[in-house]
Amino acid sequence: MEYMVENADSETCANSRTYLKSVKDLDFVVCLFVVSRVFAILKPYIEMLQSKTCDSIQCYDNIQEVALHLVNLKYNDNKIDELANDLKIFSDDNDITLEIPRTNKFKTVIDYLKCIYEKFIDTTLLQLEKRFSRHQQIAVNIINLLPSTVVDTKSSDVIDVFTFYLSDLPSNNYDVVIGEFEMWQQKWKKIPERERPTNIVNTLKALVSVKAFHPNLNCLFEIFAVLPVRVATAERSFSAMKRIKTTLRNSINDKHLSDLAMIHIHRDISTNLNVENIINMFCKIKRRIKFTD
């Protein structure tokens, strides 16, 4: 932009000067540093949430940890000093003068940085709380019903789960559900610890032969197994649609569009396909276009 300010035409020069001033503005630089630092902490968790192998228990435990870490950062003066020092080095290296405007209520850049830092962390924590609702907090307690943990679980640890999902269970009698829970405990007390399933999938497999005796618990595990942690897969389909159905492909039929979308979304599978075999298959298909009468 500095080059375009000096060498471009008058219109480009004016636009470049405006953008350059905005980039070097105190508000932009400070917010950039704060967002960069907080999102650097969240990045591994965001990637974990988008993975297909992430389950609700693992997800909620990790989010609880990152929320606690953000709370600690908010009141950590050493982190503020470290951020202020990095901001000063960045501004010196890029010839940016950070000055508080006269209309700003803050006296120093550090005070302004601290305020933005705390507000952004508060906003992030609020959004995490909204995203992981009370419903999900209750659902996570189903971990106490897994064979690996149910032996030491008290009925008070899972009472919220039973109460919340009572209307979805085969039996809406609370006493029946508690009785089933107690029999479930007795079943796994007889099994060696190393042979007790530790996740939902293996627990459902163990229930296949005895689910008639534990219909309510089987229903709870099935509900928990299908609870979505994220909607990344669905969002990817919308993004893929924009890339596939371009102006040149505007008249594409539904089947062809669906096939292209599947190939694009599941490209980890499509890249391993044998292209030669696919070409041979197409060659054997009779063409519907008649070149001659």
Secondary structure, DSSP 8 states (H G I E B T S, - for coil): -HHHHHHS-HHHHHHHHHHHHHHTSHHHHHHHHHHHHHHHHHHHHHHHHHSTT--HHHHHHHHHHHHHHHHHHHT-HHHHHHHHHHHHHHHHHTT------TT-S-SSHHHHHHHHHHHHHHHHHHHHHHHS-HHHHHHHGGGGGSHHHHTT--HHHHHHHHHHTGGGSS---HHHHHHHHHHHHHHHHSS-GGGS--SHHHHHHHHTTTTTT-HHHHHHHHHHHH--S--HHHHHHHHHHHHHS-GGGTT--HHHHHHHHHHHHTHHHHTTS-HHHHHHHHHHS-----S--
